[in-house]
Amino acid sequence: MFRATRPLANVLKRTTGLTGLAVHPNPLPKLTKTYEETLSVLASIPSSSVYRQGVEALTQRKLSIVKNANGDVAAVEKQLDEGQIEEALDIASDELSLATKMVEWKSWEPLEEKPEAGQWEYAGTAPPS
């Protein structure tokens, strides 16, 4: 009887079982590159931006997980806890896309128009004065 080990199972993986999400032939280098590109884009956002601070910390943590895994896809999947490695790639690509849009939108700049009175009040709560 043939018993597949985890590395052999990764080689034989033909599908993710998720519609529209194909198996990536070499996911860890692609994931590393995507995280590094995200960090590069975030560097163009002011360091005082809450978005930059949060995403940068999370991306650096994820990048260190990938780099310290020594090529073990299963370990990366377990530590990232984002499902299969292809799902982690999809999430990383989406974050890179959003970071690029945040730079384009300059979301850290003040509003162009003063908001109307009560615009930021929700469910009967008012912002601190």
N, C-alpha and C positions, 0 to 999 in steps of 0.2 A: 504494500500500500504506500502510495506517495504522500508524504506529509509536507505541505508548503510552509516554509518559514516566513516570517514577516517581510524580510527583504525580497524574497522570491515572490511573495504575494504582490508587492508593490510593482515589480517588473511585469507581472501578469495582469495587472489592473487594466481592464478594458473600458470600464465605465464608472462614473461617479454615482450613478443611480439617480442623478438629479437632472431633470429635463433642461436642456440648454446649457449645461455645464460639462464641458468635455474634460477628459483626463489630460493634464499637462505633462509632457514628456520629461521635463527637468524643472520642477517647480521651485526648488530652494534658491538657485541663482536668480530666477525671475523675481521671487519674493524679496530677496535682498536688494536687487536693483530698484524695485518699486519703492521700498522703504527709503532707500537712499535718495531717490528722486523727490519723494515727498519732503524729506528733511531739507533738501536743497530749495524747494519752492517755499517752504515755511520760513527759510532764512530771509526772504524778501519781505516778510511781514514784520512790523515792529515787535520787539520783544515784550512790550507791555500788553500786547493783544492776548486776551484770555483764550481765544481760539488757538493761537500759536502755542501758548504755554501748554495747553491740554493735549493737543494733537502731537506736539513735539515730544512730550514726555512719554506718551503711549507708543508712538512710533519707535523711539529709541529703545524702549523696553522690548518691543516685538523684534526689532532688529537684533538685539543682543541674544534673544532666544534662538533665532535662526542661525546666527553666527556660532553660538556655543553648542549647537546640536550635532556638529561634525557629520552633516549629511544624513542624519537620521530623521526621515520624514515623519515617522510615527511619534517621535519625541516632540517634534515641533507641533504637530497636530494636538497632542495632549496638553502641552504647555500653553499654546495660544488659546485653546478651548474655543475655537471658531468653526468647528466641524472638520471636514476634510480639507486638505491642503489647498485644493482648488477653490474652496469657499474663502479661505484666508487670502488667496490671490485676488479674488473678486472684491473682497472688502478693501484690500490695500489699493487696488486700482480705483475704486470709488472714492477713497479718501484723497488720493492724489488728484483726481479730477476736481473734487470739491475744493482742495487747497488752491488749485490753479484758478478756480472761479472766485474764491475769496480774495485773491490778489487782484484780479480784474475788477471786482466790485469795490475794493478798498473799504471793506466792512468795518475797519477800525477808525475810520474818519467820522467826524460829527455829521449829524443829519444835515442835508441841504436846506430843509425847511423845518421850522419849529413845529413839534407835534401839537395837535389840538388838545385843549384841556380835557383831561379824563381819558385820553387815548390809551394810556398804560395802566388803567385801572381795570382789574378783572375780579369778578365774583365779589364785588363790594369791598375790595381792598385797594388802598391807595399806596403809591410808592412812598418811601421815606422822604421826609422833607429835609 
